[in-house]
Amino acid sequence: MALISGVQTKHGVLIGIDIGGTFTDVVVLNTTTRQLHLTKVASTPRDPAQGFFLGLECALRASGVERSHIARILHGSTVATNAVLEGKGSRIGLLTTQGFRHLLEIGRAYIPGIFTNFMRWEKPERLVPLERVRDVPERLAADGSLVRPLDEAAARAAIAELIQQDIEALAISLLHSYANPVHEQRLGELAREIAPDLYISLSSAVLPEYREYERTMTTVLNAYIMPVVARYLAAIEAGLVERGIHTPVHVMRSDAGVMSLQAACERPVNTVLSGPAGGAKGAAYLAAVAGYPNIVSLDMGGTSTDVCLSIDADPRLSTDTWISHYPVKVPIIDITTIGAGGGSLTFVSSVGALRVGPQSAGADPGPACYGRGGELPTVTDANLVLGRMPEHLAGGAITLDVERARKAIAKHIAEPLKLSVEEAAHGIIRIVNEGMLGALRVVSVQRGIDPRDLVLVPFGGAGPVHGAELARLVGIETMLVPPTPGVLSALGFLLADIRNVFTLTRVGLIGQLDLERYNRELAALIDQAQEWLAGEGIAPEARAVEVALDLRYQGQAYELPISVPPVLDEAALAQAAARFHAEHKARYGFNQPFVPVEIVTLRVTALGRLPKPPLEPAPEEGEDASAAVVAVRPVYFDGGYRETWVYDRSRLRPGNRIEGPALILQADCTTVLHPGQSLRVDGFGNLIVRIAG
């Protein structure tokens, strides 16, 4: 791909590595030669670092890039997420304020499906059991003033007791430490004196905000995954040195920014959705450059599908989400995830209904068509049987066995339901599409956004296979398929900036504020952000800060972040309140303009601008795409086979137009164009698909 202009960076080589559940994707961008090289290898779930280096070595060989020419590596993985989902984090202890030892046991009065499940709902297992929780004599007031001094002798004894229980990490979350961190910081010092190698997570550093349960839970999650992530990143760093690669490595954050290895080791909770964040960032950036700032992205991989709304070229963020059964209150892209991917297993239930997912065949053994021992059919097998996928993936590295796929669908789906193999395969596709359709509606309609005003950007290995039909079902008229949809998450890493968020809870009603105090504390947060950027090695001219206030109606239990200038005055606060009313109306369908608006949290985002690979459009070369035709094959659409033109995407030129039905093949994925649909290739190499009614 030669559409990327040069950027000023050392030696001009950037590498993005995304470790997913099924594949590890590597993008090598040589900004000197303006060439983009893509590599896809199987992931290694037992040791993700192996997949990292396997993908890196294959990518370097394929691109011909010298190790000494690598300027930066940007990385995202599922290590943190899997540690939580699989319950394979570390053995941790927790220190709390005396009298609050049962904080996590009490939690919130939240029961999933409360109207039907309250009698059979089982409370999820605590990440830190009560026997490894100790409360310490101390107390601060809500304003941070001292109520009871820290009893250091009791604190030392509590820490020693926990260490005797072989803990690897210690979480410290004291009452009102967001207002004054002095006691938490002292406890951290005492713990390091007693056990220098202990991993320590302070709530005043991880989440200096009110709401004791969410703050403590986020701090505990951070401690729970800290040793796992630290060991993984240490293996990455050591492996790079062994291979003679001495270059900065940045880790993708869940809010579509990146941070250093050291920051990732200290705040691993900020990496729990790093892979999906890279994809959402890449989709938003490429679509905006092409003239489509408002999109809904759909990342369909082998195991799951992530859907994210991006407005004005920025993925929407949330500060309240859940990882498994646990609340996490850190900035995370606002995505909806469902267990539907190319590897999702299909089966007939005990009542005779066809089901798809959420269980997945994963990378090993994979779908039946992989020929690695998998016997149950998957979504990939269904697409292959219908002719919607080629028989070779990843540039020929993986060969798919059509007959194995047919036999698996026939045995497990078609025969029990008394259907033909094609009917069964088409039923599988319709069911998985309906599941993804629900996710698309959640991030659009339920967010107050009409999907007809959006453009669908499908990516991942399976996204463009299903995208055109999904767009038709949800009412979206335009679909944009990026040049590298199969590895867009890895490419998105190259488009991110250094990022960190600094917060401070300060509750007060607009119109009744001590503006001098609020501006003083806001200035202190901005100084803290600037100091952090300097510590990350960001040059002054590349630094930026963004300021926001978390606002709510007085008495509400949830907030919305609203951007404000760095210095507050009455006019700025009035404008913030007006924007809050409008955003509340769009998000929830109503507002209350006569109810007082309350500030809850001051929020400063530190940004270190990294060099980006800007895109340059190429001139159009005509509508005739016949030079890209490589075959004609039968493909199953809506009840029967249709003769379908097959195109090699690498041969398509800007301005080319194609009428459906058609398949557009490339190394990292396949795009399916249904009958009645059409596409054109724009100057950036995107496929702009017009969806039939």
N, C-alpha and C positions, 0 to 999 in steps of 0.2 A: 504494500500500500504506500503510495507516494504523495499522500495528501497532507502530510504533517510537515509544517515548516520547522526550521531549526530553532532551538532554544539555547540560551547562553548557560551552559552548565559544563562542569568538568568532563572532558572527553565525550560528552554528548550521549551517554548510554544510560538509560533508565530501565529497570526491570521490575515488573509487578508479578507477584506470585500469590495465587489464591488456592488454598487447600480446601476442597469441598468434600462431601461425604463419598462421592463416587470418583471424581476426577480432580487432579491438580492441574491448574491452568497457569501458564507462564507467558507473559508478554515481554518481548525485548524491543525497546524503542531506541534506535540509533538516530539521534537527532542531528548528527553530522551528515549522514547519508540519506536521512529522511525515510528510513525503512522500518517497517514494523514486522516482527517475526512472532508467530504464534506457536505454542507447543502445548499439547495436552497429553498427560500420562495418568495412569491409574493411581488413585490415592492409596496410602498405606495406613489404614486406621489403627493398626497396633502400634505404629511408631510414625506419627505424622512427619517427623523430621526427615525420615527416609524419602518420603514423597517430595518434600521440599528440595532436597539435593538431587534426586533423580530428575525432577522437572528442570532444575537449574542447569544440570550438566547437559541434558538433551537440548535445552534451548540454546546454550552457548555453542554446542557443536553445530546445530542447525543454522544459527545466525552468523557463525564465524567471528563472534566478538571475543576479543582478548579479555582475560580477567582483569588486567590492569586498567582497562578502559571503562569499567563500570563506575558510574558516578553515584548511583543510589539504588538501593533495593527497597521496595515497598511491599509489605506482606500482610495478608489477612488469613485467618484460619478459624476452624471450629473447635480448637483445643479447649478454650474457656467454656464455650457452650456445652460441649460434650461432657466435660467434667461435672457440670451441674445436672444435665439431663440423665446421665448414667450413674450419678451418685458416686463418682470416683475422684472427689476432691480430697483435701487433706484432713487430718485429725486436728481439730481446732478447739480452743477455749475462748471464753468470753468473760470480760469484766464489765460490770454495770454499777450504777449507783445503788447504795444500800436501800433495800426495799423494792427494787425493780428486777430481782433475779428471774421472775416469771414472765418478763415482758414478751418474749417470743412465744411462750406457751399461750398467753392470752391472745396476742395478735389482734386481728380485726374480726368483726362479726360478719365475715364473708363466707358464704357457702355456695359453690358453683351449682347452678340449677336449683336454687333454694326452694322452689315450689314443688319440686318432685324428688329431690335427692337428699333432703335434710335428715331423713331417717336412716339412710344407708351410706351417707358420706363419711369417709374416713379422713381424719386430719392428717395431712402429709407429715412425714417424718422430719423432725427438726435437723438442720444441718449441724447444730451444736446441741447435744442432749443436755438436760438439766444438770446432770452430775458433773458436767464440765463448765458450768456457769458459776461465777463467784461475784457477790456484791461487795463493794468497798465503801467504808464509811467516808462520805464526802457529800457536799450538796451546793449547787449554785442556783440562784434564782433565774427567772426567765430573762432578766435583763443582763445576766452575766455576773451579778454581784455575789459576793461570798456569803453563804448561809452557814456552811460547816466546812472547816478546813479538811484537806485530805489527810487521812491517817496512814502515814507511810509505812509504819510497822505492820499494820493489818494488810496493807497492799502487798508488801513483800511476801507475807505469809500466803496470801491468796495466789500470787503468781507462782510461788514455789510449789504449792499444791497442784496447780494445773500442769506445771512442767513435769512433776512426778507421774502424771497420767499420760506422758509421752505425746504431748501436743506438738505439732509442727508449726502452727501459726496461732497468733493471739489477736482476737478482735477486742477493741476497747471502745465502748459506747456509753458515755455518761450523760445524765440528765442536763439539758441545756448547754452542752459543750459547744453548740453552734454559736452561742453568744459569747462564750469565753472558753478557749481550749486549754487553759493552763493546767488543769488537773489531768486531762488526757495526755498532754505532752509529758507531764512528770511521770505518769504511769508507764509511758513508753520508754522513758529513760531508765526507770527502775527495771523494767523487763529486759532491756538490753544489757544492763549491768549483770543481771542474774544469768541470762542465756543470750550471749551475743549473736548466736546463729538463728535465733527465733525470728520468724516472719511476723511482723506487727502491722495491724491495720487500725488506724485511728479514725473514728467517725468524723472528727473535726477536719480531717484532711480529705476523706473520701466524699463526705456529703454534709457540709456545714449548714444544714437546714432543719427546721423544726419538723415535727411528727416523729415521735420517738421510735415507733415500731418500724416504719419504713427506713428511717436512718440506720437503726440497728441492723435490720435485715440486709440492707445494702452493704454495710460494713462487714457483716458476717460472711456474706457471699464473696466479698473481696478477699477476705482472709482464707476462705474455703478453697478458692482456686489459685491463690497466690503462689504456693510452692509448685503446683503443677505447671502453671504458665512460666514461672521463673526457670524451672528445669528445662522446659522446652526451648525457651528463648536462649538459655545458656548453651544448649546443644546446637542451636542455629549459629550462634556467634562463634563457638569453638570450631564448628564444621567449616565455616567460611574462612577462618584463619588457617586451618589445615589445608585448604584449597588455594591459599594465596590470595584471597579476596579481602582486601582491607578497605571497606567502604561503609558509609552510614547506612543503617537499616532502620526503617520506620515501620511501625505497626499501625494498621488501620483501626480507627476507633469506631464505635457504634453510631456516632453522630456524623459520619462521613468526613472526619478529619483524620490526621495521623499524629502519632507521637513517637518519641524515641524508645529504644529498647528498655532503658532504665525507667522511663515513665510507665511503660507497659507492665514492667515487673512490679511497680509500686501500686498501680491502679488497674489490675487486670479486669475488674468488673466493667471497665469502659470498652472492652474488646469483645463482649459477648455476642455481638451481631456484626463483626467486622466484615465478613464476606458479603452479606446482603447490602451493607452500607456502601461498599465499593461499587456494586452493581447499580444501586440507585443513583449514586453520584455520577457514574459514567453515563448512564442513560439520560439524566437531566442535562448534563453538559453537552453531549452530542446533539440532543434534540434541540436545545436552545440555539446552538450555533446554526442549525439547519432552519431555524425560524419557528420552532414549536416550543415555547417556554412552559406550557402547561400540559403535563403528561401524566399518565399512570403507567408505571413500569411493571413488568411481569417477568420475574426471574424463575424459570422452570428448569430445575436441574434433575439429578437422578433420584433424589430422595424427597424433596419438598419444593413448594412454589412460594415465592415471596412477592407480595404486591405492595407497591408504595406510590403515594401521590406526591408529585412535585409541582409546585406553583412558582412561577417566575424563576424557573431554572434551579430552584432549591428543593431538595427532598424535605418533606415536612418532618419535624422532630416532635418527640413526646418525652416528657420527663416522668411519666408513670406507665410502667409496663410490667410484664411478668415474664420470668424465665422459669419454665416448668411451673411449680406451685408457689414460687417465691416472688414477691414484689421487688422491683428494682427501680430506684428513683434517681437515675442519672440520664443525661441527654442521649436518646436513642432514636434512630430513624423510625418514623411511625409506619411500621409495616404490619401487614396481616400475613401470617404464614399458615399454610395448610399442608397436610401430609399427602401431597400429590406430586409425583415426579415421573420421569421416564422409567424409573425402576420400581414404581409402586406395584405391589402384588395385587392380582385380581383373583377373585374366588366366588363361588356360589355359597351363600349362607345356608344355615340350617333350615330356613323357611323358604328357600328357593330363590332368593334375590341375588342379583349380580352386584358385587361389591368391589370397590377399588381403593386400596390403601387402608389406613396410613402406613402399614408395614411395607418395608422396601427390601428389594433384593440386594441393594447396596452395590459396592464394587466387587465383592467376593461373596457368593459366586456370581452375582449379577443376573440379568434377565436370562430366560431360557435360550434365547438366540445367541448368547455369548459362548455357549458350549463349555462352560466351566463347572457344570454340575447343577445349575439351577433348573428346577423342574416346573415350578409354578409360572404361569404367564404373567407378563407385566404390560404396562402401557407401551413400552418400546416394542415388545413383541406384536402388539396389536397394530401399531403404526407400520411396522415392517410387513406384516401380512397384507395390509391394505395398500401396499406399494408406496407409502408416503415417506419412506426413508430408504436411503441407498443401502447396499449390502456391505459397505465399508465405512468406518468412522475414523475420526482423528487422522485424516490423511492417509488411510490405508493401514494404520497400526492395529485396528480392531476389525475383524471380519464377522459379519452377522450371518447366522444360519437360518434361512427362511423356513426350511422344513422343520427344524426344531421348534420354531415359534408356532407353526401351524399345528404340530402335534400337541404342544402344550395347551394351546387354546381349545383344540378339539376335545382333548381328554378332560380338561378341568372346567370348561365353560360351555362349549357348543353342545356336546353330547348330553350333559345334565339338563340343559335348557331346551334341547331339541331344536337347535338353530344351526345354520350353516356356519362355517368357520368365519366367513366374511361378516355375517350378521352379528356374530358374537364379538368379533374384533371392533366393529363399528359401535356396538353397544358399550364396550369398554371406553372408547373415545368419548362418546356422548356423556357418560357418567363422570369421567374425570373433568370434562369441560364444564359441567354443571357445578362441580365443586369449586373450580377456579372462578366461575362466574359469580358465585356468592362472595368470594374474596374481593373481586373487582367492585362489587356494589358496596361492600363495607367501607372501602377507602374512598369511595366517591359519593354515592348517594347518602350514606350515613354521616359524611363529613360536610353535607350541605352543598355538594358540587354535582352539577349535571354532567354525567359522563359524555354526553354529546358535545360538550365543550372541550373535551380532552383528546389527546392523541395517545394511542396505545403503543408502547415500546416494549416488545417482547424480546427476551434474550435468554441466555443459558442454553444448554445443549438441546432442550426440547421446546423452548418458548416459541420460536418462529414456526414450529410444526403446528402448534395449536392456535397461534395468535390471531390469524385471520377469521377463524370461526368464532373465537371468543369476542372479537371486536363486533362482529355482526350480532351476536347474542345480546351484548350489553348496549348496543346502539351507537357505538363509536364509528365515525365515518372514515377515519384515517389511521393507518398503522405505519410506523416507521421502524424498519429493521436495520440496526446499525451495521457497519461493515464487518465487525468482529463480534457477533452476538454470543457466540459460544464461550468467549473469554472476556466478556465485558466487565466482570467484577475485577479481574486482574488489571484491565486497562483503566478502570475507574480509580484504582489506587494511584496511578500516575497523575491524576487530575486533582488530588486532594491537597489540602494545606495542613501544616502543623496546627494543632487545635487543642485548647483546654478551656474548661469552664470554671469560673470562680463565683461562688454564691455566698450570700449572707442573708439570713432571715431577719427581716425588720418589718413587723406588722404595724400598719397605720392607715388611717382613712385619708384619701385624697381630699384636700381642703382643710385638713386639721394636722398637717405635718410640720415638724421642725425641719424646714428645708435646709437650714445650715448643717444640721446633724446628718441628714440623708446625703447631702452632697459631699460632706467630709468622708463618710463611710464609702460612698461610691468612688471617690477619688482614691481611697486606700485600696479598694479592690482593683482599680485600674493600674495602680502602681504595682500591685502584686502580680497582675497579669503581665505587665511589661518586664518585671524582673524574671518571671518564668520564661518568657520568650528569649531574654538575653541568655539565661542559663541553657536554653536549647540551642544556642549558637545562631540565632536568627539575627541578621543584620538589621540595624535600625530602620532602613528604608523599606524593609520587607515586613515590618511589624504593623499590625492593626488590631484594634479592639472594637467589639460590638457590645452595646449596652442594652439591657432589657429589664423590665419589671414584670414579675409574676403577679397578675391582678385577678381579683375575684369580686363578686358581690358580697357585701358584708354578711357573714354567717355561712357562706358556701363552704364546701369541703374540697373544691378543686379550683385550679387556677389556669390562666392562659398567659403565656409570655407575650409581651407587647414591647416593641423596640422604642427606645427613647434616646435623646441626645445625652452626651456624657455629663452635662451640667443641667440640673433640673430647675425649672421655675414654674410658676403657676400656669403659664400658657402651655408649656410642654406637658404638664400633668393633665390639663384639660384635653389636649389632643390625644394623649394616651388613653384617657377614659373613653373618648369618642370611638377610638379604634377598637377598644375592648368591647364596647356595646355592639359594634358591627361584626366583630369576629365571633362573639358569643352567639349572635343571631345566625351567622352562617354555619357555625359548628353544631349548635344544638337546636336551632329552629325557633328560638325566642330570645328576647333580652328584657331587661328591667331598667330602663333609663332613669327611673326615679329612685332607685335603690342606691345607697352610697357604694362607691367602688373602693376597694381596700388593696393596698400594697401588701404583699406577703414576703417576697424575696427579691433582693437585688441580684442581678445576674450579669456578669461580664464574661464575654468570650474572647479569649486571646487567639489571634490568628497570625501564623507565620507564613507568608506567601512563598510558596515554592514555584520554581519555573514550570510552566505548563507547556504541553505540546499543542500550540494553537493550530487550527485547521484552516486550510486554504482551498476554496472550491476550484475544481477543474472546469474548463469550458465544455459545453455539451457537444456531442459528436454525432447527433442524429438519433432517430427513433428506432431504426432497424436493429434488432437484437439477434438476428439469425446466426451471426458469427459465434454466438455463445451456446448454440444448441449442441448438445452432445448425444441425445438419444430421444426416442419416443417410447413411452411405456404405458401399460394400463394401470390406472390408479382408481381405487374405489372411492366414490363420492355418492352419498345419499341414495343407496339402493342399487348401485351398479357401477361397473368399471367404465372409465372414460379414457380415451387415448389422450395422453398428457405429454406435453413437451417438457424436456428436461434441459436445464441450462447450467452451465458452469459459471458461477458468480465471478470468478476471477477474470473472465472474458467479457463481462458486461461493462459498457462504457457509459459515462454520464450522458443523459438524454435518451438512452434506450428505453423502450416501452414493451411491456409484455401483457398479453391477455390470458386470463385463466381459462381452464385449469393449467397449472404449471408447477414444476418443482425447480427450485433454485438451490443447487448444491454448492457447498464449500467445506473446507476442512473441519470446521468446528461445529457446524449445524446444517440443517436443511430448512428452507422456507417453503411452506405449502401455500399456493395460490388457488383458491377454489373457483369453480365455474362462475362466471359473471363478475369476477373481480379483476382488477387491472393494477399494474404498477408501473412506475417510472424510476429510473436511477437518477438521483440528484448529483450535483457537483461534488458532494462530499462522499459519494459512494453509498449513501443510504438507499434502501428500497422504500419508496413512498407508495404504499398500497391504498387504493381506493376500495372501500368495502361496499359490496352490493347490499341493497335493502333486504 
